Amino acid sequence: MKKENLSETLKRNPYPGRGIVIGESGDGKYAVCGYFIMGRSVNSRNRVFIEEGEGIRTQAFDESLLSDPSLIIYAPVRVLEDYTIVTNGDQTDTVYENMKKGMSFEESLREREFEPDAPNYTPRISGLIKVKDGKYDFSMSILKSDNGDPAQCLRNTFTYDNPKAGEGRFIHTYMEDGDPLPSFEGEPERVDISGNIDEFTDTVWNSLNEDNKVSLFVRFIDIKTGKYETRIINKNK
């Protein structure tokens, strides 16, 4: 698979929906994670990311405009010991609680499926980062309908045992804008990871469609120590 320029990939797609990018910084020192949300409706755009413990939560920016919280208010990021969990829905909590019981990432997600938002049936995308004893690996998952048919849930998990410096993988909910929205296809895209945390954050945020972008979370985790830095950008201020 050809490695794509992340910025150009984002600029080409006005509506990838929600996206997760995980990889390794160019200097090989940090595990890199980014998660963004976009929106077309007033309800979807009326959100911000706020910090909650070691993770984040979505919150309505204007409570008077919140019409349906069921699929837009959730904790996208939670931390469980050496693991960072990032998802586009409340399956974050499912993974967190089940992994506490000893289940694996993939086993935990077998309890969930795509979102019940017909006719889009938005995929549930998830990522898991493990940083321990100076080593780093990650996994990604997508749960989606069978080409728009909700009778079957397709479950794909991808694991990356030895991430390469300066590159990562990018998975998003939609291939492009549309009605209904077409679900992501194939394996996570191979993309470049460049710059320090502020440069990477600016690159992603400035590459997202100005009308549709809502919020962005970025975290750089020191592979040797497990300590991390976080950046959050909200369009609503």
KEKE-435483 format. One record per residue: residue in three letters; x, y, z of N, C-alpha, C in turn; chain. Coordinates in steps of 0.2 Angstrom, whole numbers, plus 2048, in hexadecimal, padded with zeros to 3 digits. Atoms other than C-alpha are relative to their C-alpha. Example, Ala and Ser with C-alpha at 12.3 -4.5 7.8 and 13.67 -1.06 7.14 Angstrom:
{atom "ALA" {804 7FA 800} {83E 7EA 827} {804 806 800} "A"}
{atom "SER" {7FC 7FA 7FF} {844 7FB 824} {7FC 805 803} "A"}
END
This chain:
{atom "MET" {804 7FA 800} {800 800 800} {804 806 800} "A"}
{atom "LYS" {7FC 7FA 801} {807 811 7FB} {7FE 804 806} "A"}
{atom "LYS" {801 7FC 7FB} {80A 81D 809} {7FE 807 7FD} "A"}
{atom "GLU" {803 7F9 802} {7FF 82D 807} {802 805 804} "A"}
{atom "ASN" {7FF 7FA 7FC} {801 83E 80D} {7FA 802 803} "A"}
{atom "LEU" {806 800 7FC} {7F5 840 81B} {7FC 807 7FF} "A"}
{atom "SER" {804 7FA 801} {7F1 852 818} {7FD 800 7F9} "A"}
{atom "GLU" {803 800 807} {7EE 850 805} {7FA 7FB 800} "A"}
{atom "THR" {805 805 7FF} {7E3 840 80A} {7FA 804 803} "A"}
{atom "LEU" {806 7FD 7FD} {7D8 84B 815} {7FD 806 7FC} "A"}
{atom "LYS" {802 7FA 804} {7D7 85A 809} {7FC 7FD 7FA} "A"}
{atom "ARG" {803 803 806} {7D1 84E 7FB} {7F8 7FE 802} "A"}
{atom "ASN" {806 802 7FE} {7C2 849 806} {7FC 805 804} "A"}
{atom "PRO" {804 7FB 7FC} {7B5 856 80C} {7FD 7FD 806} "A"}
{atom "TYR" {803 802 7FA} {7AD 84A 817} {802 7F8 802} "A"}
{atom "PRO" {7FE 806 7FE} {7B6 83B 81E} {7FC 7FE 806} "A"}
{atom "GLY" {804 801 7FA} {7AB 83C 82D} {804 800 807} "A"}
{atom "ARG" {7FC 800 7FA} {7B4 836 83D} {806 7FC 7FE} "A"}
{atom "GLY" {7FA 803 802} {7C6 831 83B} {805 7FF 806} "A"}
{atom "ILE" {7FB 802 7FB} {7D4 828 845} {806 7FF 7FC} "A"}
{atom "VAL" {7FA 801 803} {7E6 829 840} {805 7FE 806} "A"}
{atom "ILE" {7FB 803 7FB} {7F3 81F 84A} {807 7FF 7FD} "A"}
{atom "GLY" {7F9 802 803} {806 81E 847} {805 802 805} "A"}
{atom "GLU" {7FA 7FE 7FD} {817 823 84C} {804 806 7FE} "A"}
{atom "SER" {7FD 7F9 802} {820 834 84C} {806 7FE 7FC} "A"}
{atom "GLY" {7FA 801 804} {82E 836 840} {806 7FF 803} "A"}
{atom "ASP" {7FA 801 7FC} {83B 836 84D} {800 7F9 804} "A"}
{atom "GLY" {801 807 7FD} {834 825 854} {7FF 800 807} "A"}
{atom "LYS" {800 7FF 7F9} {832 82C 865} {7F9 7FF 803} "A"}
{atom "TYR" {807 800 7FE} {81F 82D 866} {7FB 7FC 7FC} "A"}
{atom "ALA" {806 803 803} {80F 823 863} {7FC 806 7FF} "A"}
{atom "VAL" {804 7FA 802} {804 82F 85A} {7F9 7FE 7FF} "A"}
{atom "CYS" {807 802 800} {7F1 82F 85B} {7FC 807 7FE} "A"}
{atom "GLY" {805 7FA 801} {7E4 83B 853} {7F9 7FD 7FF} "A"}
{atom "TYR" {808 801 801} {7D1 83B 853} {7FD 806 7FE} "A"}
{atom "PHE" {804 7FA 802} {7C6 847 84A} {7F9 7FE 7FF} "A"}
{atom "ILE" {807 800 802} {7B3 84A 848} {7FE 805 7FB} "A"}
{atom "MET" {803 7FB 805} {7AA 852 83A} {7F8 800 801} "A"}
{atom "GLY" {807 801 800} {798 856 838} {7FC 804 7FA} "A"}
{atom "ARG" {804 7FD 805} {78B 85B 82B} {7F9 803 803} "A"}
{atom "SER" {806 7FD 7FC} {77C 85E 837} {801 804 805} "A"}
{atom "VAL" {7FF 7FB 7FA} {779 86B 844} {802 7FC 806} "A"}
{atom "ASN" {7FF 804 7FA} {779 85D 851} {807 7FD 800} "A"}
{atom "SER" {7F9 803 801} {789 855 84B} {806 806 801} "A"}
{atom "ARG" {7FB 7FB 800} {792 866 84A} {800 804 807} "A"}
{atom "ASN" {801 7FC 7FA} {78C 86C 85B} {804 7FC 806} "A"}
{atom "ARG" {7FD 804 7FC} {79A 863 864} {807 803 802} "A"}
{atom "VAL" {7F9 7FE 7FE} {7AB 866 86D} {803 7FA 803} "A"}
{atom "PHE" {7FD 805 7FC} {7B8 85A 874} {802 804 807} "A"}
{atom "ILE" {7FD 7FE 7F9} {7BC 85C 887} {804 7FB 803} "A"}
{atom "GLU" {7FC 805 7FD} {7C9 853 891} {7FC 7FD 806} "A"}
{atom "GLU" {804 804 7FB} {7C2 846 89D} {805 7FB 803} "A"}
{atom "GLY" {7FB 805 7FE} {7CF 83D 8A8} {806 800 7FB} "A"}
{atom "GLU" {7FA 800 805} {7DD 837 89C} {7FD 800 7F9} "A"}
{atom "GLY" {803 800 806} {7D1 837 88E} {7FC 806 7FE} "A"}
{atom "ILE" {804 7FA 802} {7C4 842 886} {7F9 7FE 7FF} "A"}
{atom "ARG" {807 801 801} {7B1 844 884} {7FD 805 7FB} "A"}
{atom "THR" {803 7FB 804} {7A6 84C 877} {7FB 803 805} "A"}
{atom "GLN" {805 7FD 7FC} {79A 859 87E} {7FD 805 7FB} "A"}
{atom "ALA" {803 7FB 805} {78D 864 876} {802 807 802} "A"}
{atom "PHE" {7FE 7F9 7FF} {793 876 873} {7FA 804 802} "A"}
{atom "ASP" {806 7FC 7FF} {782 87D 874} {7FA 7FB 802} "A"}
{atom "GLU" {805 805 7FD} {776 872 87F} {7F9 801 7FC} "A"}
{atom "SER" {806 7FF 803} {767 87B 877} {7FF 7FD 7F9} "A"}
{atom "LEU" {800 803 807} {76C 874 866} {800 7F8 800} "A"}
{atom "LEU" {7FF 807 7FF} {76E 862 86C} {7F9 7FC 7FF} "A"}
{atom "SER" {806 803 801} {760 858 864} {800 7F8 801} "A"}
{atom "ASP" {800 807 7FF} {766 846 865} {808 7FE 802} "A"}
{atom "PRO" {7FA 802 7FE} {775 841 870} {803 7F9 7FF} "A"}
{atom "SER" {7FE 807 800} {775 82F 86D} {806 7FD 7FC} "A"}
{atom "LEU" {7FB 802 804} {782 82D 860} {806 805 7FF} "A"}
{atom "ILE" {7FB 7FB 801} {78C 83D 862} {803 802 807} "A"}
{atom "ILE" {7FD 7FF 7F9} {790 83E 875} {803 7FA 803} "A"}
{atom "TYR" {7FC 806 7FE} {79D 832 87A} {807 801 802} "A"}
{atom "ALA" {7F9 800 7FE} {7AE 82F 881} {805 7FD 7FA} "A"}
{atom "PRO" {7FD 803 805} {7B9 82D 871} {807 7FD 802} "A"}
{atom "VAL" {7FA 803 7FE} {7C9 82A 87B} {800 7FF 808} "A"}
{atom "ARG" {7FF 802 7F9} {7CD 821 88B} {806 7FC 801} "A"}
{atom "VAL" {7FA 803 7FF} {7DC 81A 893} {800 7FB 805} "A"}
{atom "LEU" {800 806 7FC} {7DE 809 89B} {807 7FD 801} "A"}
{atom "GLU" {7F9 802 7FE} {7EF 806 8A3} {805 802 7FA} "A"}
{atom "ASP" {7FB 7FF 805} {7FB 804 894} {7FC 802 7F9} "A"}
{atom "TYR" {804 7FF 806} {7ED 806 887} {7FC 806 7FF} "A"}
{atom "THR" {804 7FA 802} {7E5 815 87E} {7FB 7FE 7FB} "A"}
{atom "ILE" {806 803 804} {7D4 811 877} {7FD 807 7FD} "A"}
{atom "VAL" {803 7FA 803} {7CD 81D 86A} {7FB 7FD 7FB} "A"}
{atom "THR" {805 802 805} {7BD 81B 860} {7FB 805 7FF} "A"}
{atom "ASN" {805 7FB 802} {7AF 824 858} {7F9 7FF 803} "A"}
{atom "GLY" {807 801 7FD} {7A1 81F 864} {801 7FD 807} "A"}
{atom "ASP" {7FF 802 7F9} {79D 818 875} {802 7F9 800} "A"}
{atom "GLN" {7FD 806 800} {7A5 808 870} {807 800 804} "A"}
{atom "THR" {7FA 7FF 7FC} {7B4 810 879} {7FF 7FD 807} "A"}
{atom "ASP" {802 803 7FA} {7AB 80B 889} {800 7F9 800} "A"}
{atom "THR" {800 808 801} {7A8 7F9 883} {807 7FD 800} "A"}
{atom "VAL" {7F9 802 800} {7BA 7F7 87F} {804 800 807} "A"}
{atom "TYR" {7FD 7FE 7FA} {7C0 7FF 88F} {7FE 7FB 806} "A"}
{atom "GLU" {803 805 7FB} {7B4 7F4 89A} {802 7F9 7FF} "A"}
{atom "ASN" {7FF 807 802} {7B7 7E4 891} {808 7FE 801} "A"}
{atom "MET" {7F9 801 7FF} {7CA 7E6 891} {802 7FF 807} "A"}
{atom "LYS" {7FF 800 7F9} {7CA 7E9 8A4} {7FE 7F9 802} "A"}
{atom "LYS" {802 807 7FE} {7C2 7D7 8A5} {804 7FB 7FD} "A"}
{atom "GLY" {7FB 804 803} {7D0 7D0 89A} {7FE 7FE 7F9} "A"}
{atom "MET" {802 801 807} {7C7 7D0 889} {805 804 7FC} "A"}
{atom "SER" {7FC 7FC 805} {7D1 7D5 87A} {7FC 806 7FC} "A"}
{atom "PHE" {803 7FB 804} {7CE 7E4 86F} {7FB 7FD 7FB} "A"}
{atom "GLU" {805 803 805} {7C6 7D9 861} {7FA 7FD 803} "A"}
{atom "GLU" {805 803 7FD} {7BC 7CF 86D} {7FB 805 803} "A"}
{atom "SER" {804 7FB 7FD} {7B5 7DF 876} {7FB 803 7FA} "A"}
{atom "LEU" {804 7FD 805} {7AF 7E6 865} {7FB 7FB 7FD} "A"}
{atom "ARG" {805 805 802} {7A5 7D6 861} {7F9 801 803} "A"}
{atom "GLU" {806 7FE 7FD} {798 7DD 86C} {7FC 806 7FD} "A"}
{atom "ARG" {803 7FA 803} {795 7EC 861} {800 7FF 7F8} "A"}
{atom "GLU" {800 800 807} {791 7F0 84F} {7FF 807 7FE} "A"}
{atom "PHE" {800 7F9 803} {78F 7FF 843} {7FA 804 804} "A"}
{atom "GLU" {805 7FC 7FD} {784 80D 849} {7F9 7FF 7FC} "A"}
{atom "PRO" {807 801 802} {771 80C 847} {7FD 806 7FC} "A"}
{atom "ASP" {802 7FA 803} {770 81C 83C} {7FE 7FF 7F9} "A"}
{atom "ALA" {802 801 807} {767 816 82C} {7FF 806 7FD} "A"}
{atom "PRO" {7FE 805 804} {76A 818 81E} {808 7FF 800} "A"}
{atom "ASN" {7F8 800 800} {77D 81C 822} {803 7FA 803} "A"}
{atom "TYR" {7FD 805 7FC} {780 80E 82F} {808 802 801} "A"}
{atom "THR" {7F9 7FD 7FF} {790 818 834} {804 7FA 803} "A"}
{atom "PRO" {7FC 805 7FD} {79E 80C 837} {803 802 807} "A"}
{atom "ARG" {7FD 7FE 7FA} {7A5 80B 849} {808 7FE 7FF} "A"}
{atom "ILE" {7F9 800 801} {7B8 80E 847} {803 800 807} "A"}
{atom "SER" {7FD 800 7F9} {7C4 80A 856} {807 7FF 7FF} "A"}
{atom "GLY" {7F9 801 800} {7D6 80B 85A} {803 7FE 807} "A"}
{atom "LEU" {7FD 802 7FA} {7E1 803 868} {807 801 800} "A"}
{atom "ILE" {7F9 7FF 800} {7F2 809 86C} {803 7FD 807} "A"}
{atom "LYS" {7FC 802 7FA} {7FE 800 878} {807 802 800} "A"}
{atom "VAL" {7F9 7FD 7FF} {80E 808 87F} {802 7FD 807} "A"}
{atom "LYS" {7FE 803 7F9} {817 7FD 88C} {807 7FE 7FF} "A"}
{atom "ASP" {7F9 802 800} {829 7FA 890} {804 802 7FA} "A"}
{atom "GLY" {7FC 7FD 806} {830 805 882} {7FE 7FD 7F9} "A"}
{atom "LYS" {803 803 806} {825 7FB 875} {7F9 803 7FE} "A"}
{atom "TYR" {807 7FD 802} {816 801 86B} {7FD 7FC 7FA} "A"}
{atom "ASP" {804 803 806} {809 7F9 860} {7F9 802 800} "A"}
{atom "PHE" {807 7FD 800} {7F7 7FD 85B} {7FC 7FB 7FB} "A"}
{atom "SER" {805 803 804} {7E8 7F6 853} {7FA 804 7FE} "A"}
{atom "MET" {806 7FC 803} {7D9 7FD 849} {7FA 7FB 7FF} "A"}
{atom "SER" {805 804 801} {7C8 7F6 847} {7FA 804 7FC} "A"}
{atom "ILE" {806 7FD 803} {7B8 7FA 83C} {7FB 7FB 800} "A"}
{atom "LEU" {806 804 801} {7A7 7F3 83E} {7FB 804 7FC} "A"}
{atom "LYS" {804 7FD 805} {79C 7F7 82F} {7FB 7FB 7FD} "A"}
{atom "SER" {805 803 803} {78D 7F2 826} {802 7FC 7FA} "A"}
{atom "ASP" {7FE 804 806} {78E 7E6 817} {7FE 804 7FA} "A"}
{atom "ASN" {802 7FC 806} {78E 7F3 809} {7F9 804 801} "A"}
{atom "GLY" {806 7FD 7FF} {780 7FC 811} {7FA 7FC 803} "A"}
{atom "ASP" {805 805 7FE} {776 7EC 816} {801 7FF 807} "A"}
{atom "PRO" {7FF 801 7F9} {773 7EC 829} {7FF 7F9 802} "A"}
{atom "ALA" {801 807 7FE} {770 7DA 829} {806 7FC 802} "A"}
{atom "GLN" {7FA 803 7FE} {782 7D6 82B} {805 805 802} "A"}
{atom "CYS" {7FB 7FB 7FE} {790 7DF 835} {807 7FD 7FE} "A"}
{atom "LEU" {7FA 802 802} {7A1 7DD 82D} {805 803 805} "A"}
{atom "ARG" {7FB 7FF 7FB} {7AF 7DD 83A} {807 7FF 7FE} "A"}
{atom "ASN" {7F9 801 802} {7C1 7E1 836} {805 803 805} "A"}
{atom "THR" {7FB 7FD 7FC} {7D0 7E3 841} {807 800 7FD} "A"}
{atom "PHE" {7FA 800 803} {7E1 7E8 83C} {805 802 806} "A"}
{atom "THR" {7FB 7FF 7FB} {7F1 7E7 847} {806 802 7FD} "A"}
{atom "TYR" {7FA 7FD 803} {801 7F0 845} {805 7FF 806} "A"}
{atom "ASP" {7FB 802 7FB} {80F 7E7 850} {806 804 801} "A"}
{atom "ASN" {7FA 7FC 800} {81E 7F2 84B} {7FF 806 7FC} "A"}
{atom "PRO" {801 7FA 804} {819 803 846} {806 803 7FD} "A"}
{atom "LYS" {7FA 7FC 803} {825 80D 83B} {800 807 801} "A"}
{atom "ALA" {800 7F9 7FF} {82B 81E 83F} {7FE 804 7FA} "A"}
{atom "GLY" {802 7FB 806} {823 82C 834} {7FA 7FD 7FC} "A"}
{atom "GLU" {806 802 804} {814 822 82F} {7FB 7FD 805} "A"}
{atom "GLY" {806 803 7FC} {803 81C 835} {7FB 7FE 7FC} "A"}
{atom "ARG" {806 802 804} {7F2 816 830} {7FA 804 802} "A"}
{atom "PHE" {806 7FB 7FF} {7E2 820 82E} {7FA 7FC 7FD} "A"}
{atom "ILE" {806 803 802} {7D1 819 82E} {7FA 805 802} "A"}
{atom "HIS" {805 7FB 7FF} {7C1 823 82D} {7F9 7FD 7FE} "A"}
{atom "THR" {807 803 801} {7AE 820 82C} {7FD 800 7F9} "A"}
{atom "TYR" {803 7FF 806} {7AA 826 81B} {805 801 7FA} "A"}
{atom "MET" {7FB 7FF 806} {7B3 824 80A} {7FF 807 7FD} "A"}
{atom "GLU" {801 7F9 802} {7AB 835 805} {7FA 802 802} "A"}
{atom "ASP" {807 7FE 7FF} {79C 840 806} {7FB 7FD 7FC} "A"}
{atom "GLY" {805 804 804} {78C 839 800} {7F9 7FF 804} "A"}
{atom "ASP" {806 801 7FD} {77A 835 804} {7FD 7F9 7FD} "A"}
{atom "PRO" {7FD 801 7F9} {77A 828 80B} {808 800 7FF} "A"}
{atom "LEU" {7F9 800 7FF} {78C 829 811} {803 7F9 7FF} "A"}
{atom "PRO" {7FD 807 801} {797 81B 80A} {806 7FF 805} "A"}
{atom "SER" {7FB 802 7FB} {7A1 812 817} {807 7FF 7FE} "A"}
{atom "PHE" {7F8 801 801} {7B4 810 818} {801 7F9 7FD} "A"}
{atom "GLU" {7FE 807 803} {7BB 802 80D} {807 7FF 800} "A"}
{atom "GLY" {7F9 802 800} {7CB 7F8 80E} {803 801 806} "A"}
{atom "GLU" {7FD 800 7F9} {7D8 7F8 81B} {802 807 801} "A"}
{atom "PRO" {7FE 7F9 7FE} {7DE 808 824} {805 803 7FB} "A"}
{atom "GLU" {7FC 7FD 805} {7E7 814 818} {807 801 804} "A"}
{atom "ARG" {7F9 7FF 7FE} {7FA 815 81A} {802 808 7FF} "A"}
{atom "VAL" {7FE 7F8 801} {7FF 828 81D} {806 802 804} "A"}
{atom "ASP" {7FA 7FD 7FD} {80E 832 822} {7FE 803 807} "A"}
{atom "ILE" {800 7FD 7FA} {810 838 834} {806 805 801} "A"}
{atom "SER" {7FA 7FC 800} {81B 848 835} {7FE 806 805} "A"}
{atom "GLY" {800 7FA 7FB} {81F 856 841} {7FF 7FF 807} "A"}
{atom "ASN" {801 801 7F9} {81E 859 853} {7F8 800 802} "A"}
{atom "ILE" {807 801 7FF} {80D 858 85C} {7FC 806 7FE} "A"}
{atom "ASP" {804 7FA 803} {808 86A 858} {800 801 7F9} "A"}
{atom "GLU" {800 800 807} {80E 869 846} {7FB 7FB 7FD} "A"}
{atom "PHE" {805 806 802} {804 858 844} {7F9 803 801} "A"}
{atom "THR" {806 7FD 7FF} {7F5 860 84C} {7FD 805 7FB} "A"}
{atom "ASP" {802 7FB 805} {7F5 86F 841} {7FF 7FD 7F9} "A"}
{atom "THR" {801 803 806} {7F7 864 832} {7FA 7FD 7FF} "A"}
{atom "VAL" {807 804 801} {7E8 859 835} {7FB 805 800} "A"}
{atom "TRP" {806 7FB 7FF} {7DD 868 83B} {7FF 804 7FA} "A"}
{atom "ASN" {801 7FC 806} {7E1 873 82C} {7FF 7FC 7FA} "A"}
{atom "SER" {801 804 806} {7DF 865 820} {7F9 7FD 7FF} "A"}
{atom "LEU" {807 802 800} {7CD 861 825} {7FC 805 7FD} "A"}
{atom "ASN" {804 7FB 803} {7BF 869 81C} {7FD 805 805} "A"}
{atom "GLU" {802 7FA 7FB} {7BB 87A 824} {7F9 800 802} "A"}
{atom "ASP" {807 800 7FE} {7A8 878 823} {7FE 7FA 805} "A"}
{atom "ASN" {802 806 7FD} {7A7 866 82A} {804 7FE 806} "A"}
{atom "LYS" {7FC 802 7FA} {7B5 865 837} {7FD 803 806} "A"}
{atom "VAL" {803 7FE 7FA} {7B0 866 849} {805 800 806} "A"}
{atom "SER" {7FB 800 7FB} {7BD 860 855} {806 7FB 7FE} "A"}
{atom "LEU" {7FB 804 802} {7CE 858 855} {804 7FE 807} "A"}
{atom "PHE" {7FC 802 7FA} {7D8 84E 863} {806 7FD 7FD} "A"}
{atom "VAL" {7F9 803 802} {7EB 84A 861} {803 7FE 807} "A"}
{atom "ARG" {7FC 801 7FB} {7F6 841 86D} {806 7FC 7FE} "A"}
{atom "PHE" {7FA 803 801} {808 83D 86D} {802 7FC 806} "A"}
{atom "ILE" {7FE 804 7FA} {80E 82F 879} {807 7FE 7FF} "A"}
{atom "ASP" {7F9 802 800} {820 82D 87D} {801 7F8 801} "A"}
{atom "ILE" {800 807 800} {824 81B 879} {804 7FD 806} "A"}
{atom "LYS" {7FB 802 7FB} {832 81A 886} {7FC 800 807} "A"}
{atom "THR" {803 7FF 7F9} {828 821 895} {7F9 7FF 801} "A"}
{atom "GLY" {807 801 7FF} {816 820 891} {7FC 807 801} "A"}
{atom "LYS" {803 7F9 7FF} {814 833 894} {7FD 803 7FA} "A"}
{atom "TYR" {803 7FD 806} {809 83D 888} {7FF 807 800} "A"}
{atom "GLU" {802 7F9 800} {805 84E 882} {7F9 7FF 7FB} "A"}
{atom "THR" {807 800 804} {7F3 852 87B} {7FF 807 7FD} "A"}
{atom "ARG" {803 7FA 802} {7EC 85F 870} {7F9 7FF 7FE} "A"}
{atom "ILE" {807 800 802} {7DA 863 86D} {7FE 806 7FC} "A"}
{atom "ILE" {803 7FA 804} {7D2 86F 860} {7F9 7FF 7FF} "A"}
{atom "ASN" {807 800 801} {7C0 873 860} {7FE 806 7FB} "A"}
{atom "LYS" {802 7FB 804} {7B8 87D 852} {7FB 805 804} "A"}
{atom "ASN" {805 7FC 7FC} {7AA 883 85E} {804 803 806} "A"}
{atom "LYS" {7FC 7FD 7FA} {7B2 88F 86B} {7FB 805 803} "A"}
END
